[in-house]
Amino acid sequence: MKEISYLHSEAIAAGEMKHGPISLIERGMLVAGIMTQKSLAPKLASNMVEAKSRGGYLLIVASRGCEALKDEADFVYYVPETDEHFAPSLAVIPLQLLGYYVAVARKLDVDKPRNLAKSVTVE
């Protein structure tokens, strides 16, 4: 999201949300949750409900068959169910597309992100 759309974004483990980051959620903020590990789904669901109560919009990327936040979420994208070790590889696809479409909507050149050449070629 940062590199292509130039919007601030952070990735935070669900278990860390209640240690400060949740206090930064404001009305209208998009909060994305990746729900691909069944054992962690209840913890993520709890955090996402709290984010929603603070006015956040919820985008959930979940494995097919996971219905935990279906009613609370504003947007739900399902990825095929697979071994939990491989699920992050599938979950990142809709998130990459989100970054791409946000950049296109902001009329940014997605093929030539600014300052990328420097960060890739200079040591």
Residue pairs with C-beta under 8 A, 6 or more apart in sequence:
1 7
1 9
1 95
1 98
1 99
1 102
2 8
2 9
3 99
3 113
3 116
4 99
4 100
4 102
4 103
4 108
4 110
4 113
5 99
5 102
5 103
5 106
5 108
6 103
6 106
6 108
6 114
7 102
10 21
12 21
14 33
14 40
14 43
14 44
14 47
15 43
17 47
17 50
17 51
18 47
18 50
22 47
22 50
22 51
22 54
25 31
25 51
25 54
25 55
25 56
26 54
26 55
26 56
27 54
27 55
27 56
28 55
28 56
28 57
29 55
29 56
29 57
30 56
30 57
30 59
31 48
31 51
31 52
31 56
31 57
31 58
31 59
32 58
32 59
32 60
32 61
32 95
32 98
33 44
33 47
33 48
33 58
33 59
33 60
33 61
33 69
34 44
34 60
34 61
34 62
34 88
34 91
34 95
35 41
35 44
35 45
35 60
35 61
35 62
35 63
35 66
35 68
35 69
36 61
36 62
36 63
36 66
36 79
36 84
36 87
36 88
36 90
36 91
37 84
37 87
38 63
38 66
38 84
41 66
41 68
42 68
44 68
44 69
45 68
45 69
45 72
48 58
48 60
48 69
48 72
48 73
49 69
49 72
51 58
52 58
52 72
57 74
57 75
58 69
58 72
58 73
58 74
58 75
59 73
59 74
59 75
59 76
59 77
59 98
60 69
60 73
60 75
60 76
60 77
61 77
61 78
61 79
61 91
61 94
61 95
62 68
62 69
62 76
62 77
62 78
62 79
63 78
63 79
63 80
63 81
63 82
63 87
64 78
64 79
64 80
64 81
65 81
66 78
69 76
70 76
77 94
79 87
79 90
79 91
79 93
79 94
80 90
82 90
100 110
103 110
104 110
